[in-house]
């Protein structure tokens, strides 16, 4: 008799999960993205204990697009798992990273699908190695990937504004570094104090990556090596040197198999392999960084958490394992604050995106697969959460998981409207000139040593803009001291000088 005999048969349950890594080093062989995804998918199916019988029931294979060029790896995945007739779905950058998982769970709960597989990954390290060797990345062995997927999902809006594109804020490190400066100022820390905090936080993540099954970088670096600029740790965008920045040159993939409790029973999947996604809340709100009244906050994360906890019938005090989306330290810091989680508690299962690895547009699946692995090894009834960010701290999501029987139906919630109401804004004028003050800034370092300051500035009337400064002495001052609150003169649109 299973402890889940009383669970409604329509309840979605994850019965298979896998994390795959091909680490750099001796023996590494470049591979296509399709082959990497096929490996993750077949491993996930095998982890269910019922792959042969479950495969033919998979009716959809859903894939978030990475940087790879293969148009339809989902079709090859379907063939490999014994589901050649499955519908292939691909989502583009800007579609929330957990949206495909939410769609799969909802379709199973509604009786539209008996089973679905969500799989994604990245083979950028294969690209790096192949380029160094002067040869192309291997082509996928599956001819089917040459055609387009059955369905293509695209975001309805841009995730970055024209003024950000024009003024050096298209790089994720630049945006997150500006948010970090605002948070540091809000907390009242000196530059040196805050740098020590960042090093200690990321050293804990590096220690997890060293032990995680799919960890990319297992060196277990120390806090000073991570946070202090050195010849081997060059400045990218103050306060971030290289080892405080997401690492997406990885070969990693992850996959989850979703089916219903009824099908899992019929197939005899052992109940110690069942993990329930209780609720998933996500926000599609896009509020460009310069518009946000409080740069050190992202209220949408808190709105997602509140909605997901309420739908799952749990509180933050019930939460055991956690995996926060971890591209940069401030992403972790902001999410933890919005969700009511202490920075002193464990916040990653993978080791984060610097050391655990950050496959482009797929980290949320890596974290979800790690959560399934962790909960399967935990006592029955443990609750965990994973989060996602899509874009530049823009489209958050919170998923609640458990090995305990759900108290209600699965909930997939769009909280965009509530997030909009919770997010105060400032007007932005790209043509702003005159006196202003800095509300957040970074200094971008080029490989030749030249520096460029990029700042979000605000006039006395509360109007914002983005401006840059190329004066090297001013840039060094903005690196060494807290820039927030400093007066500037925007002499012409997009450029500033310190007063």
N, C-alpha and C positions, 0 to 999 in steps of 0.2 A: 504494500500500500504506500502510495506517495504522499508526502506531506502537502502536496499541491492538488490533491484530488478535488478539493472544494473550490478551486480557482475557476472562474468563468472561462469556458473554452475559447472565447474570442480574445482573451487577454494576450497581447503581444509579449513574447519572451525571446531573449537572445539565447540561442542554444549553441552557437559556435562563434569563436573569436580567435584572431591570430594577429601577431605583430611580427614583421619580417625585417631583418636588417642584413645588409651585405656591407660589412665594415671595410674601411680603407686598410691597406696594408698588404703584406705578402699574400698571394693567392687570390687577390681581388680580380674579378673578371667583369668587365663592363657588360651590361645587359639592357635590353629594351624595357621601357616602362610597362609594356603589356606583359612581358614575362614575369616581372616583379609582382604585378597585380595578380596574375594567375597563381603564383606561388602563395601569396597571402590568402587568396580565396580558397584554394584547395586545402591549405592548412586549417582554415576556419571551419570548412565543412568537416574535415576529419575530426576536429575537436568536439563536434557534436556527438560522435559515436554512432551516427546514423547517416553517413555521407551518401552511400549508395541509394538509400530510400528517400533521402531528403532532396537530393539533387534534382530529380525530375519535377519536384513540387515548386522549385524556385521559378517564379514568373517574372521577376524584375531584377536586373542587375544595375545598380546605381553607382555612378562614379563621379567624384569631384575632379575637375580638370586641373592638372598640374602645369608645369612648364613644357611638358612633352608634346610632341606633334602628332602622335597617333590619334586619329579622330574617334575611334570606337573600340577601345580595349575591352569594354563591357561585353561585347559580343564574343570575343575570344574567351573571356572568363566564363561566360555562360556555357560555351561548348566544353570547356575543360572540366566543369563541375557536373556535367551530365544534364544540362538544361538548355539544349540548343535552340529551343523556341522562346526563351525568355526575352522580354522586352528590355532593350538597353537604353539607359538614361544617363546623360552627362550634364553636369552643372558647371557654370562658368564662375570665375572669380567675382565675388560680390554677392553671390547667393550664399546665405549663412551656412557655415560649414557643417552644422548639425541638421540642416533642413532635409537632407536626403534620408538620414536616419529617422527623423520625425515622419517623413512621408511614408517610409516603409512600415513603421509601427502603426501608423494610422490606417494604412490600407489593409494590413492584417486584421486590425481591430474591427474594421468595417466589413470584413468578409470579402474584400475585393481581391486579395491575394492570399494564398495558403502559405507562401514563404517568399522572402526576398533577401538579397545579398547586397550589402553596401561595402564597397572596396575602393581604396585610393592609395596613392603613393607617389613617390618622386625618385627619379634616377639621375639627378644632377651630378652626383659624384662619378657616375659612368661617363657623363659628358666631359667632366674635368680630365679624367684619366685618358679618355679617347682623344681629346684635343692635344694633350701632352705627347701622346704616341703618334699623332698625325694620322689618325684613321677615324672613320665615322663610328658612331654608336651602332651596335648590332641592330639589324632590322628585326622586328617581331616575326616569329615563325608562323603567325596566324594570318592568313590572307584576309580574313573577315574584317580586320581592323581598318582596312582601306576605305570603307564606306562610313557614312555619317550615322550617328546613333538614331534610334527610333524617336527619341525626344531630347531636345536641347533646352535646358533651363538657363535663362539669363536674368541678371538683375534689372530692375525697372529704372534705376537711376545710377548716375556716376557716384563713386564712393570718395571722390576728391574734387574740390572746387577749382575753377580756373585760376584764381589768385594763388592757390597752393602750387598748382602745376607750374605757373609762371615764375615763382619765387623760391625754388629750391626745396619744396616740401613734398616731392613725390617719393622720396626715399623714406622707408619706414623708420629707419634709425633717427632721421632728422626730426620727424614728428614726435616720436616717443621721447626723445631727449628733451624737447621743449616741454612736454608734459612733466617729465622728471624734474626739470628746473622749477616748475610751478609747485609741484608737490614738496620739494625740498624747502622752498620758501615758506609754504603753508605750515610745515612742521617746525620751522624755526631752526633748522640745522645749518651749520657751516658747510662749506663745500667738502672739507676734509672729513667731518663727521658723517655726512651723508654717503661719501664714498666708502667709508668703512662698513656702513650698514649694507650697501649694495654688495660689497665683496663677501660679507658674511652670509647674506641671503643666497647668493649664487654659488658659494662654496657648498652649502647644504644641498643645492640642486645637483651640483657636480658629483657629490658623494652618492646620491641616489642613482644617477646615470651609470656610475661605475659598477653598480650591482644589478641594474635593470636588465632583463633578458634582451631587450632590443636597444639598449643604450648605444649611442653612436661613439661618444668620446668617453673612454673609461679611465682617464688619467687621474681623476679625483683631484683636480687643481685646488690650491689653497686660495684664501680670500685675497691676499696681497697680489698674487700672480694674476688673479682675475680682474681686480678693480684698479690697479695702478698701471699707468702708462709706462711702457718699456719698449726696447727695440723689438721684442717679440710680441708686444701687445699694443700696437699703434692706436692712437686716438682716431676714432671714427667720427663721432659727434658728441661733444662734451655734454654730459659726463661719462659717455660710453666709449671705452676702448674696445678692442676686438672681442674680448672674452665676456663682454656684457651684451653682446649682440646675437640675435638669432642666427643659427647655422642651418642654411637650407641646401648646402652642397652635400647631400646625403643620398644613399640608396636605401630607402625604407618604404614599407607599405603596411597597411592594416586592413582587416576585413571583419565584418560582423554579419552573422546569419540570424535573421529574424523570422520567427514563425509564431503560430498561435499555441496556446496551452493545449488545445484539443489535438492539434497535429503532433505536438511533442509527446503527448501521451500515447497516441496511436503508434508512433515510431519507437516508443520505448526509450526516449532519451532520459538517461538517469537524472533524477531531480537535483543532484549536486552539480549539474552543468547548467541549470536554469538560472538566468539572471534577468530580473524584470526592469525594464525602463518604466518608471512610475509616472514621470512627467517630464516634459521638455518645453521650456518657454524661451522664445527668441524675439528679438526686436530688429526690425528692418529700418529703424530710424537712421537717417544720415544727417548729422549736424557737423559740418566741417569744423576742424579744430579752431580756426580764428573766431568762429561764432560763439563758442562755448563760454558762458559767463565765468565758470569755474574750471580752469584748465586742468586742475589737479583731480577732478572728479569725472565720473561717467555714470550718471544716475540710471541709465538704462540697464546697467548690470544689476543694480539693486532691485529694479522693477522686475527683471527676469527671475531673480532669486526668490523674491516674495511670491510671485505667481506660481513658480514651480513648487516651492515648499508647500504652499496652500493646497495646490492640486494633489500633491502626493500625500498630504495629511501628516507631514513631518515638520519639525523646526530645525534651525541650524544647530541646536543642541543635540539633535539625534545623529548628526553627521559623523561618520567614521572616516574612511579614506576620501581624499580630495585630489583632484588633478585640475589645477587652474591653467588656462591658456597662458603660455609663458614665453612669448617672443622677446620681451624685454622686461627688466625688473619692474618698471612702473606699471606694466600691464598686470602683473601679479599684485603689486601693492594696491592699485586702485580697485581691482576686483575684490581682494580680501576685505578692504574697508567697506565696500558697498554691500558685501554679503555678510558682514559681521564675523569674519574669520580672523583670528590672530595670526600675525606673521611669524609667531614663534612656533606654531604647530606645523606638521608636515603638510605641504601644499602641492606636491607633485608625486606621481607614480612612475614617471618616465625619466625624470632628471631634467625636464624642461627643454626648451628648443635650442639652447646654446650647446648643451652637452648630451641630452637625450636625443636631440635631433629635431629639426623643424621642417619636414617635407612640405613644400609649398602647397597651400590650400588643403592640407590633409591632416594637420596636427590634431585637430579635434577628434578624428577617428583613431589616431594613435592613442590618445588619452582614454577614449572610450574602450578600446580593446584592452588597454592596461587595467582599466577599472573592472572589466569582466574577469580578467585573470586574477586580480586581487580579491574580488568578492567571492569567487569560486573557492579560494583558499581560506576564506574567513568563516567565522561562525554563522549559522543561519540567522537571517533577519537583520544583518548589518546593512546600513544605508550609506551610500556614497554619492558624491556629486562630481560631475565634470563640467567644464565650461568651454566656450568657444568665443573667438573674436574673428569677425570677417571684415577686412578693410583695416583702417588705421584707428584701432580702439573704437570701432564704429558700430558694428552689428553683433552685439553679444548674445549668448545663449547659455542657459543653465539646464543641465539634465540631472535628474534624480534617479538613482539606481538602488536596487535592493535584492537580496536573496530571500527576503521574506515575502509572503503572499500579499499582493496589493490589496489595499482597503477600498479601492474604487477603480473605475475604468481609466485606461491610459489617457493622458491629456497632452495634446500638442497645441500650445498657445502662442498666438501672435500678440505681443504686448506693445506694439509700435506706438499706438495712440497714447497709452499710459506713459511710455517713455518720453514721448514728445511733450506731454504736459509737465513732466518732472524735470525738464531740461531748460533752464533759463538761457537766453541768448543775448548777444550783442550785435548791433548792425555792423556790417563790414563794408568799407569803401576802399577799393583798390587804388583810388586816386587821392587818398588822404595825404595831406602835407601839413607841416607846422609842428609845434611842440607836442610831444606825446610821452608816454612812459612804457617801459617794457613790462608785459604780463607773463612772458615766457620766452626763453631764448636758448639757442645752442650755438656752438662754434664747430663748424665742419672743417675737418683737416684733410687736405689732399696729400697724396703720396709724396709730392715734392716739398711738403712742409708748409705750403701756403694755407692761410686760414680765411674762412668766411663766416661771419656771424649772420644767423637768421633769427629774426625775432617776430613775435606777435606783439604789436604795440597798440596802445589805446590813447585816444585824445581825451582832454578834460570833459568833452561832451559825451564820452562813452562810446565813441566810434572806433572800431578796430581796423587794422590793416596788417599786412605782412611786409617786412622790409629787411634788407640786407646791408651789411657793412663789410668793406674789404680792408679797412685800416688795420694793419697788423698789431699795432700797440693796443688799440681798442679791443681787438679780438682776444688778445692775451689777458687783458683785464677781465673780460667777460668769462674766460675760462677759470680764472683764479678766484673770483669773487661772485657772490650772488648777484645776478643781473636784474632780478625782478624788482621793479620799483625805480630803476634808474631812469633819469630823464634823457630823452633823445630829441633830436631835431630831424624830422623827415623833410629833407630839402627838396626832393622831388619824389614822385610816387615810386615806392619800392626800394628806396635807399634811406639809410639813416646814419647819423653821426652822434656820438655821445656828447651831451652838453658839457 
